[in-house]
């Protein structure tokens, strides 16, 4: 169960970091207007939330399995 928790934690953190890089690139694009940037950010907000949930779930599973 420890490996399952660590795997979920790894997937969540990689997804979160890649979304941060994508958002940074999107917001530093000179051709897009501010309204287009905000709509793009709201579109990927669910991926941020899902990756944070995966990080918390993986952390919880790992800690629970270690101290069981």
Helices and strands as residue ranges (DSSP letters): H 2-27, H 34-66
